[in-house]
Every structure is written in structure tokens, then in C-alpha cells.
Amino acid sequence: MSKFAKGKSWIEHRLADDLVIGGASYQVNLVARKGTGVQGYRVSLDYVRHDGGHSVSTELPNAASTADVHAVQRELTDHPGRLTALFPASASAAPPQ
């Protein structure tokens, strides 16, 4: 790697195109970004509503490397029920916008 090369600082992967939670349809994205004060990547799940309503984010444990981010991606892609379980309970009680 040359001194001018930069590693990836942002990884995003779509985990689900149409996940229905509480009657609302969501697109679910895994987002990992390098941040100040964190070794590796900060990882979150972003639930984006199809109807343009309020989107929701939930934080996951930090990942030490891109390999760890991809392992989380594979784990969640293979188990869509976990995506529903990780949806924040407080968000399902929020009124739709």
C-alpha cells in the first residue's frame, strides 16, 4: 500500500429490501464507518421506511476490521428474523409520519 492510498472509511450493504415490522415496510441497511476514538468501525442498522416516514437506526457492537463487518453482514443476511428482533422497541411505539 502506497503512502497515498486510503482505506475504505465507509461500508454500506442492503440486508433487506422489504421487511415488514408493525405494519410498516422497511429497507434495512448495514452501515459501518470509521470514527474518531474507535478502533475499527462503528456499525449500525438503518431501517428506512418505504412510505417516507420516520427512519430508525440502531447501533451494533463495533467491528475491528472489514472482515468483521462482512461477517456481521453475512450473519444478518442469513437470519432475517434477527433484523426484526434488532428493531428498536421505542421506534415501533412512535407514531407514523
C-alpha positions in Angstrom: 0.0 0.0 0.0 1.5 3.3 -1.0 1.6 6.3 1.3 -1.1 8.0 -0.8 -3.6 5.1 -0.7 -6.6 5.4 1.6 -8.5 2.5 3.0 -12.3 2.4 3.0 -13.8 4.6 5.7 -17.5 3.7 4.9 -19.1 0.4 4.1 -22.8 0.1 3.4 -24.8 -3.1 2.5 -28.5 -3.6 2.0 -29.7 -6.5 4.1 -33.4 -6.5 3.3 -35.5 -4.8 0.6 -38.9 -5.2 2.2 -39.0 -6.1 5.8 -42.5 -5.6 7.4 -42.5 -4.6 11.1 -45.6 -3.4 12.9 -47.4 -3.0 9.6 -44.8 -0.7 8.0 -42.3 -1.8 5.3 -38.7 -1.0 5.7 -35.5 -1.3 3.7 -32.7 -2.4 6.1 -29.1 -1.3 5.5 -25.9 -2.2 7.4 -23.7 0.8 7.7 -20.1 0.7 9.1 -18.0 3.8 9.3 -14.6 4.6 10.8 -14.9 7.1 13.5 -12.7 9.2 15.8 -11.9 7.4 19.1 -12.9 4.0 17.8 -10.6 1.1 16.7 -12.2 -0.3 13.6 -15.7 0.6 12.5 -18.9 1.8 14.2 -21.7 -0.4 13.0 -25.4 0.4 12.8 -28.6 -0.9 11.1 -30.7 1.7 9.3 -34.4 1.0 8.9 -35.7 3.2 6.1 -39.5 3.3 5.7 -40.8 2.8 2.2 -43.6 5.3 2.7 -41.2 8.1 3.5 -42.0 8.0 7.2 -39.6 8.2 10.1 -36.4 6.2 9.6 -34.9 4.3 12.6 -31.3 3.5 13.4 -29.9 1.0 15.9 -26.3 0.7 17.0 -24.5 -2.7 16.9 -21.2 -3.5 18.6 -18.1 -2.1 16.9 -16.2 -4.2 14.3 -12.4 -4.4 14.4 -11.9 -4.9 10.7 -13.7 -5.0 7.3 -13.7 -8.8 7.7 -15.7 -8.4 10.9 -18.1 -6.1 9.2 -18.6 -8.6 6.4 -19.1 -11.4 8.9 -21.9 -9.4 10.6 -23.4 -8.7 7.2 -23.4 -12.5 6.3 -24.9 -13.4 9.7 -27.8 -10.9 9.4 -28.4 -11.7 5.8 -28.8 -15.4 6.6 -31.2 -14.7 9.6 -33.8 -12.1 8.6 -35.7 -12.7 11.9 -32.8 -11.1 13.7 -33.4 -7.9 11.8 -36.9 -7.8 13.2 -35.6 -8.6 16.7 -33.0 -5.8 16.5 -35.6 -3.2 15.6 -35.8 -0.7 18.5 -38.9 -1.2 20.6 -39.2 2.5 21.2 -39.5 3.1 17.4 -42.4 0.7 17.0 -44.3 2.8 19.6 -43.6 6.0 17.7 -46.5 7.4 15.7 -46.0 7.1 11.9 -45.2 10.3 10.0 
